[in-house]
Amino acid sequence: MKLISAGWFALGFAATLAGAAAIDTVSAQGYGRRGAGQGYVVAESRFGNGTVRGAVRQTSLGPQVQTPGGGWIYCKRSCSETLRAETVDFWEAQKSPGGKEQGLFIYLGRW
């Protein structure tokens, strides 16, 4: 009986993680759709430096986001996080010990 219960728990846990990962991936990209494979992201500063919006395009090597200066950079964890780290929070990201794009690790230092 314990083996069956553990199996159901493991199955439910795996399904929950898969669902959460799918939701996180979609929301992290932050796409606003304009057409097939095109869109935009909005990145908000974590340090009160404002917001920035950039176009997103799909390439053969992965998605790219456009900086306000017109250059295109490849998205790393997510396009909105890459745009934030490379524009509005550029100098703060240079000082952070975890690198430019910290994802969830940004919250560990706050506790």
SULTAZI-V235441 format. One record per helix or strand of 3 or more residues. SS is the DSSP state (hx for helix, st for strand). FROM is the first residue (numbers start at 1). TO is the last residue. If there is no record, write none. Layout:
BEGIN
ss=SS from=FROM to=TO
ss=SS from=FROM to=TO
END
This chain:
BEGIN
ss=hx from=2 to=29
ss=st from=32 to=35
ss=st from=38 to=44
ss=st from=51 to=59
ss=st from=62 to=66
ss=st from=72 to=74
ss=hx from=79 to=86
ss=hx from=90 to=95
ss=hx from=103 to=110
END
